Amino acid sequence: MSALQEAARRWSLIVRVRGLRVRRRRIALALAQRAAQTAHAEVAAREQERAQHAAQRALVLAGCVHESPGAGVWREALEQHRLQAANLQTAVQVAQAAYMRTLAELENISSMLRRETRAQEDAQSRAREIAAKLRGETY
């Protein structure tokens, strides 16, 4: 086996390995995209909860009128409402942080996919060049 034939065999193997790497990165990218979509939906859901909670505030405030019987109970409800608002805000912030992490991971995987794709294209190019040289030698 000539050195050129050995090089052709080696680059053919490299092309297959790099193709597998590209395929793995594409799968990872698809999973990361789904995770980012899920995290985005979670942020939207938490913000919706917070908005609904804020809309209920007017109803609680209306019950806190001093002349109203049971105003003390309503004031306690208002305090509980404020505490719950803080918890909802924290939930929104946690969801946003998770979403930002998934976006960073998505960008990282996308970058790795681009790098693997370039490496695969380079290997394919080298394999084609060597195959062309082999055809030229054979004839």
C-alpha positions as CSV (number, residue, x, y, z in Angstrom):
1,M,0.0,0.0,0.0
2,S,1.5,3.3,-1.0
3,A,1.8,6.3,1.3
4,L,-0.9,8.0,-0.8
5,Q,-3.3,5.1,-0.4
6,E,-2.6,5.1,3.4
7,A,-3.3,8.8,3.6
8,A,-6.6,8.3,1.6
9,R,-7.7,5.6,4.1
10,R,-6.7,7.7,7.1
11,W,-8.6,10.8,5.8
12,S,-11.6,8.7,5.0
13,L,-11.7,7.6,8.6
14,I,-11.2,11.1,9.8
15,V,-14.2,12.3,7.6
16,R,-16.4,9.6,9.2
17,V,-15.3,10.5,12.8
18,R,-15.8,14.2,12.2
19,G,-19.2,13.4,10.7
20,L,-20.2,11.6,13.8
21,R,-19.0,14.6,15.9
22,V,-21.1,17.0,13.8
23,R,-24.2,14.7,14.2
24,R,-23.7,14.6,18.0
25,R,-23.4,18.4,18.1
26,R,-26.6,18.8,16.1
27,I,-28.4,16.6,18.5
28,A,-27.0,18.5,21.4
29,L,-28.1,21.8,19.7
30,A,-31.6,20.5,19.2
31,L,-31.8,19.5,22.9
32,A,-30.4,22.9,24.0
33,Q,-33.0,24.7,21.8
34,R,-35.8,22.7,23.4
35,A,-34.4,23.5,26.8
36,A,-34.3,27.2,25.9
37,Q,-37.9,27.1,24.7
38,T,-39.0,25.4,27.9
39,A,-37.1,28.0,30.0
40,H,-38.6,30.8,28.0
41,A,-42.1,29.4,28.5
42,E,-41.4,29.1,32.3
43,V,-40.4,32.8,32.4
44,A,-43.6,33.8,30.6
45,A,-45.7,31.7,33.0
46,R,-44.0,33.2,36.1
47,E,-44.5,36.7,34.6
48,Q,-48.2,35.9,33.9
49,E,-48.6,34.8,37.5
50,R,-47.1,38.0,38.7
51,A,-49.3,40.1,36.5
52,Q,-52.4,38.2,37.7
53,H,-51.3,38.7,41.3
54,A,-50.8,42.4,40.7
55,A,-54.3,42.7,39.2
56,Q,-55.8,41.2,42.4
57,R,-54.2,43.9,44.5
58,A,-56.9,46.4,43.6
59,L,-59.6,44.1,45.0
60,V,-57.7,43.6,48.2
61,L,-57.1,47.4,48.6
62,A,-60.8,48.0,48.1
63,G,-61.6,45.8,51.1
64,C,-59.1,47.7,53.3
65,V,-61.4,50.8,53.7
66,H,-61.5,51.9,57.3
67,E,-65.2,52.0,57.6
68,S,-65.6,48.6,56.2
69,P,-66.5,45.8,58.7
70,G,-63.6,43.4,58.8
71,A,-61.1,45.9,57.5
72,G,-58.4,44.4,59.8
73,V,-58.8,41.1,58.0
74,W,-58.4,42.8,54.7
75,R,-55.3,44.6,55.9
76,E,-53.9,41.2,56.9
77,A,-54.8,39.9,53.5
78,L,-53.0,42.9,51.9
79,E,-49.9,42.0,53.9
80,Q,-50.0,38.4,52.8
81,H,-50.5,39.7,49.3
82,R,-47.4,41.8,49.5
83,L,-45.4,38.8,50.8
84,Q,-46.6,36.6,48.0
85,A,-45.7,39.4,45.5
86,A,-42.1,39.2,46.7
87,N,-42.1,35.4,46.3
88,L,-43.5,35.7,42.8
89,Q,-40.8,38.3,41.9
90,T,-38.2,35.9,43.1
91,A,-39.7,33.1,41.0
92,V,-39.6,35.3,38.0
93,Q,-35.9,36.1,38.6
94,V,-35.0,32.5,39.1
95,A,-36.8,31.6,35.9
96,Q,-35.0,34.4,34.0
97,A,-31.6,33.3,35.4
98,A,-32.3,29.7,34.2
99,Y,-33.3,31.0,30.8
100,M,-30.1,33.0,30.5
101,R,-28.1,29.9,31.4
102,T,-29.9,27.9,28.7
103,L,-29.2,30.7,26.1
104,A,-25.5,30.7,27.1
105,E,-25.4,26.9,26.7
106,L,-27.1,27.2,23.4
107,E,-24.5,29.6,22.1
108,N,-21.7,27.4,23.4
109,I,-23.1,24.3,21.6
110,S,-23.7,26.4,18.5
111,S,-20.1,27.5,18.5
112,M,-18.9,23.9,19.0
113,L,-21.1,22.8,16.1
114,R,-19.6,25.5,13.8
115,R,-16.1,24.4,14.7
116,E,-16.9,20.7,14.2
117,T,-18.6,21.5,10.8
118,R,-15.5,23.4,9.6
119,A,-13.2,20.5,10.7
120,Q,-15.4,18.0,8.8
121,E,-15.4,20.2,5.7
122,D,-11.6,20.4,5.9
123,A,-11.3,16.7,6.2
124,Q,-13.7,16.1,3.3
125,S,-11.6,18.5,1.2
126,R,-8.4,16.8,2.0
127,A,-9.9,13.4,1.3
128,R,-11.1,14.6,-2.1
129,E,-7.6,16.0,-2.9
130,I,-5.9,12.7,-2.0
131,A,-8.6,10.7,-4.0
132,A,-7.9,12.9,-7.0
133,K,-4.2,12.4,-6.7
134,L,-4.8,8.6,-6.4
135,R,-6.9,8.7,-9.6
136,G,-4.1,10.6,-11.3
137,E,-1.5,8.0,-10.2
138,T,-3.6,5.1,-11.2
139,Y,-4.2,6.1,-14.8
